[in-house]
Amino acid sequence: MKLKQDQPFAVGYNSITELDGKHSEMLMDYGILKLEAGTVFSDAKPLEKVFLLMYGEIEVTFNGETHVGKRSCYLNDDVWVLNVPKDVDVVITGLAADSEVAITRTENDIIFAPTIYTAENSVREIRGKGFMNEAGTRIVRTFMDKKLAPHSNIMIGEDVHYPGKWSGFPSHSHEQPEIYYYKFYPENGFGLLKLGDEGVLMEHNDTVKIEPNLVHPQVAAPGYAMYYVWVIRHLENNPYIKPTFEKEHLWVEQEGAKYWPEI
């Protein structure tokens, strides 16, 4: 299901899904924090929290510590992500004229040390090379999964699509709920997502809810780079480890696969 963002985000926190409110089946709060220089945002919710800086410059204070995160471009720049447990309050101050932070919160009783994820302790991959005529070549940045953050109930990362490229193919699904949040460059771009048996049009600042067991391959329009944040909520005794692929499409990754009939 697409959650269309028709208007620009307002300065402050813009709620998209809510743990105890709208779209609660996603089992997490998800929203976008817009900051101008000098804007101050406080988060004291008793939930595990993840703050992903997409662009801009921010000052973050927690547990008596102050850190500065800076990122000019979500397509090219290294990541800056803060993860804190439920007993840690966070204050974020905008330093740049315009900054944007994706915030995810969920229930988690595990107490762990707050962690900042950067290029040094996250994973950056070029996926899709060498098969499907490079149709799935893209950049994947994984900040938190059960290897990188075993304490967390959240798995989060980013995909950066080159124009016209696919991700999530061969088609896959999983039992855990997932959120996709999109940006395009230029901003009038779009992409298409196969969500179960339906087609979804994604545009700049849209969010898509991916409910359990729905396949979700997608493609960016030619000429437009597509970026999306993906957030998966681990389930109790059933964390996300790997997806389930549709067997009928697995042949496309086999060595020597033929994508055009021989004449």
C-alpha positions in Angstrom: 0.0 0.0 0.0 1.4 3.4 -1.0 1.2 6.4 1.4 1.3 9.3 -0.9 3.1 12.5 0.2 1.3 15.2 -1.8 2.8 18.2 0.1 6.3 19.1 1.2 7.1 18.0 4.7 6.7 20.6 7.4 9.5 21.7 9.6 9.5 19.3 12.6 8.5 15.6 12.8 6.1 14.3 10.1 4.5 11.0 11.2 4.0 8.3 8.5 3.3 5.1 10.5 2.6 4.8 14.2 3.2 1.9 16.6 -0.1 2.7 18.4 -2.0 4.6 15.7 -2.2 4.7 12.0 -0.7 1.8 10.1 0.1 0.1 13.4 0.4 -3.3 11.6 3.9 -2.2 10.6 4.8 -2.5 14.3 6.9 0.7 14.3 6.8 4.4 14.3 8.3 5.8 11.1 8.5 9.5 10.1 10.5 12.2 8.6 12.1 15.0 10.7 12.7 18.2 8.8 15.1 20.7 10.4 16.1 24.3 9.6 19.2 25.9 11.2 18.4 26.2 14.9 15.4 23.8 14.9 15.4 21.6 18.0 13.7 18.2 18.3 13.5 16.1 21.4 12.7 12.4 21.5 12.0 10.8 24.9 9.7 8.0 23.7 10.4 4.8 25.7 11.2 2.9 22.5 14.3 1.7 20.6 15.1 4.5 18.2 17.0 4.8 14.9 17.9 8.2 13.4 19.1 8.1 9.8 20.5 11.4 8.4 19.6 11.6 4.7 21.1 15.0 4.1 22.1 18.2 5.9 24.0 18.7 9.2 22.8 18.0 12.7 24.0 18.1 16.3 22.8 15.2 18.4 22.9 15.0 22.2 22.3 11.9 24.3 23.7 10.6 27.6 25.7 13.8 28.1 27.5 13.3 24.7 27.3 15.6 21.7 28.0 14.4 18.1 27.7 16.1 14.8 26.4 14.3 11.7 26.9 15.7 8.2 25.8 14.4 4.8 25.4 16.5 1.6 23.9 13.9 -0.7 22.0 10.6 0.0 23.0 9.2 -3.4 26.8 9.5 -3.0 27.8 10.2 0.6 28.6 7.8 3.4 26.0 7.1 6.0 25.4 8.6 9.5 22.9 6.7 11.7 22.3 6.7 15.5 20.7 3.8 17.3 19.7 4.1 21.0 17.8 1.9 23.4 14.5 2.8 25.0 16.0 4.4 28.1 18.0 7.0 26.2 16.5 10.5 25.3 17.8 12.2 22.2 17.9 15.9 21.3 18.6 16.9 17.7 19.4 20.4 16.5 19.6 21.5 12.9 22.9 23.1 11.9 22.3 23.4 8.1 19.6 25.4 6.4 17.8 22.2 5.5 18.3 18.7 7.0 16.2 15.6 6.8 16.3 12.6 9.2 14.3 9.4 8.9 13.2 8.2 12.4 12.2 4.7 13.2 11.0 3.5 16.7 9.8 0.2 18.0 9.5 -1.9 21.2 12.6 -3.5 22.5 13.4 -4.2 26.1 17.1 -5.0 25.4 19.4 -2.4 26.9 22.5 -1.8 24.7 25.1 0.9 24.2 24.1 3.7 21.9 25.8 3.3 18.5 26.6 5.6 15.6 26.9 3.8 12.3 29.1 5.2 9.6 31.0 3.7 6.6 33.5 2.1 9.1 30.9 -0.1 10.8 28.3 -0.7 8.1 28.3 -2.5 4.8 28.3 -1.0 1.3 27.9 -3.4 -1.7 27.4 -3.2 -5.4 24.8 -5.8 -6.1 23.5 -7.3 -9.3 26.7 -7.4 -11.3 27.3 -10.2 -13.7 23.8 -11.4 -14.5 20.5 -10.2 -16.0 22.5 -8.0 -18.4 23.3 -5.8 -15.4 19.6 -4.9 -15.1 19.8 -5.1 -11.3 23.1 -3.3 -10.7 22.8 -0.9 -7.7 24.4 0.3 -4.5 23.1 -1.3 -1.2 24.1 0.2 2.1 23.2 -2.0 5.2 23.6 -0.2 8.5 21.8 -2.6 10.9 20.9 -6.3 10.6 21.3 -9.3 12.9 25.0 -9.4 12.2 25.8 -5.7 12.6 23.2 -5.0 15.4 22.2 -8.3 17.0 20.5 -6.3 19.9 18.1 -4.5 17.7 14.5 -5.2 16.6 15.1 -3.0 13.5 16.9 -3.8 10.2 17.6 -0.7 8.1 19.6 0.3 5.1 19.4 2.2 1.7 19.3 1.2 -1.9 20.6 3.6 -4.6 19.3 2.6 -8.1 21.0 3.7 -11.2 18.4 4.9 -13.7 16.4 2.0 -15.3 17.7 -0.6 -12.9 15.8 -3.2 -10.8 16.0 -4.4 -7.2 14.3 -7.2 -5.3 14.5 -9.5 -8.3 14.3 -12.4 -8.5 11.0 -11.7 -6.7 11.2 -12.3 -3.0 9.1 -12.0 0.2 9.5 -12.4 3.9 7.3 -12.8 7.0 8.4 -9.5 8.6 6.7 -6.1 7.8 8.8 -3.6 5.9 8.7 0.1 5.0 10.1 1.7 1.8 10.6 5.5 1.7 11.6 7.0 -1.7 13.5 9.8 -3.3 14.3 10.5 -6.9 16.9 12.5 -8.8 15.7 14.6 -10.5 12.7 14.9 -8.2 10.0 14.5 -10.9 11.2 10.9 -11.5 9.3 7.7 -10.6 9.6 4.0 -10.2 7.3 1.0 -10.4 6.8 -1.7 -7.7 5.1 -5.1 -8.0 3.5 -5.5 -4.6 2.0 -8.9 -4.5 -0.3 -9.0 -7.5 -0.7 -5.2 -7.8 1.4 -2.5 -9.4 2.4 0.6 -7.4 3.7 4.0 -8.7 6.4 5.5 -6.5 7.3 9.2 -6.6 9.5 11.5 -4.6 8.9 11.3 -0.8 6.3 8.5 -1.1 6.2 5.6 1.4 5.1 2.0 0.7 4.0 -0.4 3.3 5.1 -4.0 2.5 2.9 -6.4 4.5 4.2 -9.9 5.3 4.6 -12.4 2.5 4.1 -10.0 -0.4 6.7 -10.1 -3.2 8.1 -6.7 -3.9 10.5 -6.3 -6.9 10.8 -2.8 -8.3 12.4 -0.7 -11.1 13.4 2.9 -11.6 12.4 4.8 -14.7 15.1 5.5 -17.3 16.9 8.8 -16.6 16.0 8.9 -12.9 18.1 7.8 -10.0 15.9 6.1 -7.3 16.9 6.1 -3.7 14.9 4.3 -0.9 15.3 3.6 2.7 14.2 0.1 3.7 13.2 -0.7 7.3 12.3 -4.2 8.4 10.8 -5.0 11.9 12.2 -8.2 13.3 9.5 -10.4 14.8 9.7 -12.1 18.2 11.5 -15.4 17.7 11.4 -14.7 13.9 14.0 -12.1 12.9 14.7 -11.3 9.3 17.7 -13.3 8.1 17.1 -13.9 4.4 14.2 -13.7 2.0 12.1 -16.3 0.3 12.5 -16.2 -3.5 9.9 -17.1 -6.1 11.4 -20.3 -7.6 10.0 -19.6 -11.0 12.3 -16.6 -11.5 15.6 -17.9 -10.0 16.9 -19.0 -13.4 17.8 -15.4 -14.3 20.8 -15.6 -11.9 22.1 -18.9 -13.2 25.4 -18.9 -15.0 24.8 -18.9 -18.8 21.2 -17.9 -18.6 19.7 -17.0 -22.0 17.6 -13.8 -22.0 16.7 -13.8 -25.7 15.8 -16.7 -28.0 18.5 -17.8 -30.3 17.7 -17.6 -34.0 
